[in-house]
Every structure is written in C-alpha cells, then in structure tokens.
Amino acid sequence: MKLYNRAILHRREQHAKRHSTPDRDAVVWSVDTNNFYAMVKIQGSDTQIKVHYPRNYRVLPTWLKPGNAVRIRHRSGVQGYFEVVGHGRAIPTPVEGGSLPPSIASSDGIITGMEVVLHSSGGMNVVINSGTYRIDGETYAYVTTVSSYITMDDPAPMVMGGSIAMGLGGTLTPIAIDPPPSAGYGRYDGLFIGTDGVVDYTAGTAVSLGTEPAFPSVPTDHILIDYLFIYGGMTEVTASDIGARWSSPSANTVVGSSTIKTADGTYEMPWSAVTDTPTAAITLSITDQYGNAKSVGGDATVTLLTGTGGVGLVTYGSTYTASIGTAFTFNYQRNQLAVPELHPIVQVEFEGYPSLTFLIVIVLLDVSGDPI
C-alpha cells in the first residue's frame, strides 16, 4: 500500500514538471507601451514571443528596453502567457537572425540646449545657447562665443565691472539680424549649424505679407537651429518672433490719436476760456498684427458710457455712428456748464469686429490745469 501511494505521488510530480516552464532569460526586441507588452527572444530561439509586463508600471524600468536582458516566467494555468518578472542575468547566445535587436539610426538634429534667445543689448540681435547636436550619426558640441567677462573693480569698493550687466546675457557675442524689409513685407530668416561648429545666418526673401514667404534652405551637412519671422516696421527681435510663423494679416489693434492725447497715452481735455462747449477730434486707426493699416467695412458706433458732454461731429448726443475704413474720427464735446462736470468714458464698437471694442477715458482739466 505504501509503495502504491509513492508511485502515485511520483507520477503527479513528473506530470507537473512536464507542464511547467522554468524562469528564463530573454533579450528585449521591442516594447509596446500602449498595450503593456514586449517582444523578446529566448535562449536558443530565433522566434520573437510576446511577454506582458505589469500595467501599474506608469514609468518603465530602465532595464525594460530593447537590447536588455529580462527575466520571464510562464503564468500557470494560461497557455502561452508569459510575464516579465525582473531584469535578466544574461543575453542569450547568438542564433540565426541575431540575438540582439538592430540598432536604430539616430536622426540629425539638436540633442541638448542651443535655444535661440534675445541678446541683452536688444535691437536686431539674438544669441544661441551652448548645446550639442547630431549630423550623420556624429555628435558635436557648440559653445556660445563670449566677447567679454564680468570683472571686479579694485581697490574698494569692489563693484562688478561697469558696463557689463550681471549674468551671461551681457557678455555673449550677438548674432546680428539683417534690417527688416519695407512696411507690408515679411521674410523668414534661418539659423543653421554644421560640422564645423559655426552658426550660419541666412536672410530669406521678403514678400508681401498677404503671402507666406519661403523658408531658406538648410545647407548641406547642416541642421536647422530655428527660423525667425522678420517683418516691416519691427525695430527689434522679440521672443515672439523666434520660431514664429506667418499668418494672414487681420484687423487686431486700434490705435488712438488726438490733440488731447498726452505722451503717456492718456486723454486730457483742457479748460477753454473761449466757449463753454469746446470740442476735440479723436481718430482711431485700425492696424493688423504687423502694425500696418487695415481696412475694414461696416460702421463704428461711439457711445458715451458715463460722464458729461456728448459725441458726434455736427450734433452731439450720447451715441454717434458712421462708416469706417482704415481710420475713424469723431469729436467729443465738453460741457463746462454741467454741475457737476464728470469725466467721460467713451466706448467705440466696430461692426463685425467685436474684439476691437475700444474704450477711451478722458480726464477733464480745470482752469488751473488740474483734474476737476
């Protein structure tokens, strides 16, 4: 009876061994992060098999990548289902087709740094930060050129050297950008770098802003650092011009002018000893995103939201409406007999262009030139 029981246990043990697969090492061929599995090759096999990894890996372990060894295990009770259980200990020996995945050719381009930034001197100048880049599989380094250093005056008081601002921005050699084209025109300028480590600047061909200009071509054995969009009327390169792209001109700004507009942009209407209802003309010009005059159709409606006086040209009331083009003029009439006389707030709305709604606050001055 005892021998009989021993034979039964032995047969069960042999059966379990035949239907189990031990842990083994495999090399990762590819990883599918969307479906949480990797394709691997195991020892002595040229066939790629699918192995799953835990779905709670929000960030893949450093060892779960193509070319690395991993440890895999068969899940009991599920035929053909393998799981990654950790990093491996050995790369399988070579087999037909190779035991390592083919290397992926790295594309040309910037690897680190090399951002285009503004120079501390302003104007039509930029600077390129230090960094590394790749061309034809080779890695190169670029170091920003420094024209001067911050020094410490001596003797005491020891003050940071006179004309140089704190920070590297004041000492970097700028890349001068060509002057902008005529008003109404724009172009793309390119910044490139080659295997010689020298930055090449190419100014593009200017065209009417109604059409997108062409990008300068990247020279042979060079890579693109960035493009600049340069247009007529600009006086300096700003951060928004670096990497900017052309867009069709559209009405987006209202600029006001008047004899009562001061240098700081406020409107101040003086006292008049000639009449108690003096008037002042206010002209509103409509421009596009490039600062050029933009013609729009429809009417403009001027509304006196609050305060005393009136708006119009011949007769004056709380509202005034007239057609517009690239500019629109109306008068504000002051009422010095009002008790009390209150500072007016005027709103101008442009038909079809709600985003251009313009507010004007007029400060009324007394006979001494002070706000009433």
Secondary structure in CASP SS format (residue, H / E / C, confidence):
PFRMAT SS
TARGET T0000
AUTHOR 0000-0000-0000
METHOD secondary structure of the structure
MODEL  1
M C 1.00
K H 1.00
L H 1.00
Y H 1.00
N H 1.00
R H 1.00
A H 1.00
I H 1.00
L H 1.00
H H 1.00
R H 1.00
R H 1.00
E H 1.00
Q H 1.00
H H 1.00
A H 1.00
K H 1.00
R H 1.00
H C 1.00
S C 1.00
T C 1.00
P C 1.00
D C 1.00
R E 1.00
D E 1.00
A E 1.00
V E 1.00
V E 1.00
W E 1.00
S E 1.00
V E 1.00
D E 1.00
T C 1.00
N C 1.00
N C 1.00
F C 1.00
Y E 1.00
A E 1.00
M E 1.00
V E 1.00
K E 1.00
I E 1.00
Q C 1.00
G C 1.00
S C 1.00
D C 1.00
T C 1.00
Q E 1.00
I E 1.00
K E 1.00
V E 1.00
H E 1.00
Y C 1.00
P C 1.00
R C 1.00
N C 1.00
Y C 1.00
R C 1.00
V C 1.00
L C 1.00
P C 1.00
T C 1.00
W C 1.00
L C 1.00
K C 1.00
P C 1.00
G C 1.00
N C 1.00
A E 1.00
V E 1.00
R E 1.00
I E 1.00
R E 1.00
H E 1.00
R C 1.00
S C 1.00
G C 1.00
V C 1.00
Q C 1.00
G C 1.00
Y C 1.00
F E 1.00
E E 1.00
V E 1.00
V E 1.00
G E 1.00
H E 1.00
G C 1.00
R C 1.00
A C 1.00
I C 1.00
P C 1.00
T C 1.00
P C 1.00
V C 1.00
E C 1.00
G C 1.00
G C 1.00
S C 1.00
L C 1.00
P C 1.00
P C 1.00
S C 1.00
I C 1.00
A C 1.00
S C 1.00
S C 1.00
D C 1.00
G E 1.00
I E 1.00
I E 1.00
T E 1.00
G E 1.00
M C 1.00
E C 1.00
V E 1.00
V E 1.00
L E 1.00
H C 1.00
S C 1.00
S C 1.00
G C 1.00
G C 1.00
M C 1.00
N E 1.00
V E 1.00
V E 1.00
I E 1.00
N C 1.00
S C 1.00
G E 1.00
T E 1.00
Y E 1.00
R E 1.00
I E 1.00
D C 1.00
G C 1.00
E E 1.00
T E 1.00
Y E 1.00
A E 1.00
Y E 1.00
V C 1.00
T C 1.00
T C 1.00
V E 1.00
S C 1.00
S C 1.00
Y C 1.00
I C 1.00
T C 1.00
M E 1.00
D C 1.00
D C 1.00
P C 1.00
A C 1.00
P C 1.00
M C 1.00
V C 1.00
M E 1.00
G C 1.00
G C 1.00
S C 1.00
I C 1.00
A C 1.00
M C 1.00
G C 1.00
L H 1.00
G H 1.00
G H 1.00
T C 1.00
L E 1.00
T C 1.00
P C 1.00
I E 1.00
A E 1.00
I C 1.00
D C 1.00
P C 1.00
P C 1.00
P C 1.00
S C 1.00
A C 1.00
G C 1.00
Y E 1.00
G E 1.00
R E 1.00
Y E 1.00
D E 1.00
G E 1.00
L E 1.00
F E 1.00
I E 1.00
G E 1.00
T C 1.00
D C 1.00
G C 1.00
V C 1.00
V E 1.00
D E 1.00
Y E 1.00
T E 1.00
A E 1.00
G C 1.00
T C 1.00
A C 1.00
V E 1.00
S E 1.00
L C 1.00
G C 1.00
T C 1.00
E C 1.00
P C 1.00
A C 1.00
F C 1.00
P C 1.00
S C 1.00
V C 1.00
P C 1.00
T C 1.00
D C 1.00
H E 1.00
I E 1.00
L E 1.00
I E 1.00
D E 1.00
Y E 1.00
L E 1.00
F E 1.00
I E 1.00
Y E 1.00
G C 1.00
G C 1.00
M C 1.00
T C 1.00
E C 1.00
V C 1.00
T C 1.00
A H 1.00
S H 1.00
D H 1.00
I E 1.00
G C 1.00
A C 1.00
R C 1.00
W C 1.00
S C 1.00
S C 1.00
P C 1.00
S C 1.00
A E 1.00
N E 1.00
T E 1.00
V E 1.00
V E 1.00
G E 1.00
S E 1.00
S E 1.00
T C 1.00
I C 1.00
K E 1.00
T C 1.00
A C 1.00
D C 1.00
G C 1.00
T C 1.00
Y E 1.00
E E 1.00
M E 1.00
P C 1.00
W C 1.00
S C 1.00
A C 1.00
V C 1.00
T C 1.00
D C 1.00
T C 1.00
P C 1.00
T E 1.00
A E 1.00
A E 1.00
I E 1.00
T E 1.00
L E 1.00
S E 1.00
I E 1.00
T E 1.00
D E 1.00
Q C 1.00
Y C 1.00
G C 1.00
N C 1.00
A E 1.00
K C 1.00
S C 1.00
V C 1.00
G C 1.00
G C 1.00
D E 1.00
A E 1.00
T E 1.00
V E 1.00
T E 1.00
L E 1.00
L E 1.00
T E 1.00
G C 1.00
T C 1.00
G C 1.00
G E 1.00
V E 1.00
G E 1.00
L C 1.00
V C 1.00
T C 1.00
Y E 1.00
G E 1.00
S C 1.00
T E 1.00
Y E 1.00
T E 1.00
A E 1.00
S E 1.00
I C 1.00
G C 1.00
T C 1.00
A E 1.00
F E 1.00
T E 1.00
F E 1.00
N E 1.00
Y E 1.00
Q E 1.00
R C 1.00
N C 1.00
Q C 1.00
L C 1.00
A C 1.00
V C 1.00
P C 1.00
E C 1.00
L C 1.00
H C 1.00
P C 1.00
I E 1.00
V E 1.00
Q E 1.00
V E 1.00
E E 1.00
F E 1.00
E C 1.00
G C 1.00
Y E 1.00
P E 1.00
S E 1.00
L E 1.00
T E 1.00
F E 1.00
L E 1.00
I E 1.00
V E 1.00
I E 1.00
V E 1.00
L E 1.00
L E 1.00
D C 1.00
V C 1.00
S C 1.00
G C 1.00
D C 1.00
P E 1.00
I C 1.00
END
